[in-house]
Amino acid sequence: MAEPIVVGVDGSTPSLQAAGWAAREAELRGAPLHIVYVTLRWPYYVPLVPQPARWASEAEAAARAVIDRATVHARAGRPRLTVSAEIVDGGAEEALVAAARGAQLLVVGSRGRGGFAKLLLGSVSRYLTARAPCPVAVVRQPGAGDRGEIAVGVTGHPDQEPVLDFAFHEAALRHARLRAVHAWTHPVATAPGDMQPLVYEVDGIQAEEARLLAESIAGRRENFPDVTLTERVVREHPAKALIDASMETDLVVIGAQTGMSAWLGLGATAHAVLHHACAPVIVVRHFP
């Protein structure tokens, strides 16, 4: 059996949207869907504040209600989808990281019940995109419809291979067009210590960046001949370019480095895209 798609739910509207989106993804991949609800035990372990007699049973009933609702949401229109569910004790971040071991994708909503209206990306989502052992999909909103196109951010760096492989595979699964977006704001240094020119010819740099993008994706055209590919090179901040692309596509795929960056948090580009994208975003971590 294929590795599962794991989705974390908490009963909030964003998490139910994430469950529905994850179910579609599982169906596309021929994979089972595993729903996880994380609940905390009575937090006061002192004699003066004993656990109420009905706390455990009421918490269990509430958790079951959340799981049942998410399961119904996920199964809607997908009678053949294999769905399992579990209730896990502990903190949401650590529990979902553990649940994602052996999964091919972890899916969460952008904010849970504790999110503030102006805080577009919740703390759990931030933690998972930096530390989960598999790619993480953050469903800030399910999207405006089936446009038949996804976007991937291309840096041109050789360490981004897993990101591009994931994006091409996703486009093939969806029978969707793939938009490869490469953004630049100034000439890229080709070696450590290179001086950036004070004056440069924009058209020449644009052509060089287009060549870099073409080289980055060249080998995958043969591996994914059925994927219609569009190359976009724009003189723009990468975050702005990808946020703009999210307004016209069903999904945005971006990369995030592992190692020290996982402890410091996501980079500025990934963080901005996760905050402001108008479509679901999948973060694929890779080694620098």
Secondary structure in CASP SS format (residue, H / E / C, confidence):
PFRMAT SS
TARGET T0000
AUTHOR 0000-0000-0000
METHOD secondary structure of the structure
MODEL  1
M C 1.00
A C 1.00
E C 1.00
P C 1.00
I E 1.00
V E 1.00
V E 1.00
G E 1.00
V E 1.00
D C 1.00
G C 1.00
S C 1.00
T H 1.00
P H 1.00
S H 1.00
L H 1.00
Q H 1.00
A H 1.00
A H 1.00
G H 1.00
W H 1.00
A H 1.00
A H 1.00
R H 1.00
E H 1.00
A H 1.00
E H 1.00
L H 1.00
R H 1.00
G C 1.00
A C 1.00
P C 1.00
L E 1.00
H E 1.00
I E 1.00
V E 1.00
Y E 1.00
V E 1.00
T E 1.00
L C 1.00
R C 1.00
W C 1.00
P C 1.00
Y C 1.00
Y C 1.00
V E 1.00
P C 1.00
L C 1.00
V E 1.00
P C 1.00
Q C 1.00
P C 1.00
A C 1.00
R C 1.00
W H 1.00
A H 1.00
S H 1.00
E H 1.00
A H 1.00
E H 1.00
A H 1.00
A H 1.00
A H 1.00
R H 1.00
A H 1.00
V H 1.00
I H 1.00
D H 1.00
R H 1.00
A H 1.00
T H 1.00
V H 1.00
H H 1.00
A H 1.00
R H 1.00
A C 1.00
G C 1.00
R C 1.00
P C 1.00
R C 1.00
L C 1.00
T C 1.00
V E 1.00
S E 1.00
A E 1.00
E E 1.00
I E 1.00
V E 1.00
D E 1.00
G C 1.00
G C 1.00
A H 1.00
E H 1.00
E H 1.00
A H 1.00
L H 1.00
V H 1.00
A H 1.00
A H 1.00
A C 1.00
R C 1.00
G C 1.00
A C 1.00
Q C 1.00
L E 1.00
L E 1.00
V E 1.00
V E 1.00
G E 1.00
S C 1.00
R C 1.00
G C 1.00
R C 1.00
G C 1.00
G C 1.00
F C 1.00
A C 1.00
K C 1.00
L C 1.00
L C 1.00
L C 1.00
G C 1.00
S H 1.00
V H 1.00
S H 1.00
R H 1.00
Y H 1.00
L H 1.00
T H 1.00
A H 1.00
R H 1.00
A C 1.00
P C 1.00
C C 1.00
P C 1.00
V E 1.00
A E 1.00
V E 1.00
V E 1.00
R C 1.00
Q C 1.00
P C 1.00
G C 1.00
A C 1.00
G C 1.00
D C 1.00
R C 1.00
G C 1.00
E E 1.00
I E 1.00
A E 1.00
V E 1.00
G E 1.00
V C 1.00
T C 1.00
G C 1.00
H C 1.00
P H 1.00
D H 1.00
Q H 1.00
E H 1.00
P H 1.00
V H 1.00
L H 1.00
D H 1.00
F H 1.00
A H 1.00
F H 1.00
H H 1.00
E H 1.00
A H 1.00
A H 1.00
L H 1.00
R H 1.00
H C 1.00
A C 1.00
R E 1.00
L E 1.00
R E 1.00
A E 1.00
V E 1.00
H E 1.00
A E 1.00
W E 1.00
T C 1.00
H C 1.00
P C 1.00
V C 1.00
A C 1.00
T C 1.00
A C 1.00
P C 1.00
G C 1.00
D C 1.00
M C 1.00
Q C 1.00
P C 1.00
L C 1.00
V C 1.00
Y C 1.00
E C 1.00
V H 1.00
D H 1.00
G H 1.00
I H 1.00
Q H 1.00
A H 1.00
E H 1.00
E H 1.00
A H 1.00
R H 1.00
L H 1.00
L H 1.00
A H 1.00
E H 1.00
S H 1.00
I H 1.00
A H 1.00
G H 1.00
R H 1.00
R H 1.00
E H 1.00
N H 1.00
F C 1.00
P C 1.00
D C 1.00
V C 1.00
T C 1.00
L E 1.00
T E 1.00
E E 1.00
R E 1.00
V E 1.00
V E 1.00
R E 1.00
E C 1.00
H C 1.00
P H 1.00
A H 1.00
K H 1.00
A H 1.00
L H 1.00
I H 1.00
D H 1.00
A H 1.00
S H 1.00
M C 1.00
E C 1.00
T C 1.00
D C 1.00
L E 1.00
V E 1.00
V E 1.00
I E 1.00
G E 1.00
A E 1.00
Q E 1.00
T C 1.00
G C 1.00
M H 1.00
S H 1.00
A H 1.00
W H 1.00
L H 1.00
G C 1.00
L C 1.00
G C 1.00
A H 1.00
T H 1.00
A H 1.00
H H 1.00
A H 1.00
V H 1.00
L H 1.00
H H 1.00
H H 1.00
A C 1.00
C C 1.00
A C 1.00
P C 1.00
V E 1.00
I E 1.00
V E 1.00
V E 1.00
R E 1.00
H E 1.00
F C 1.00
P C 1.00
END
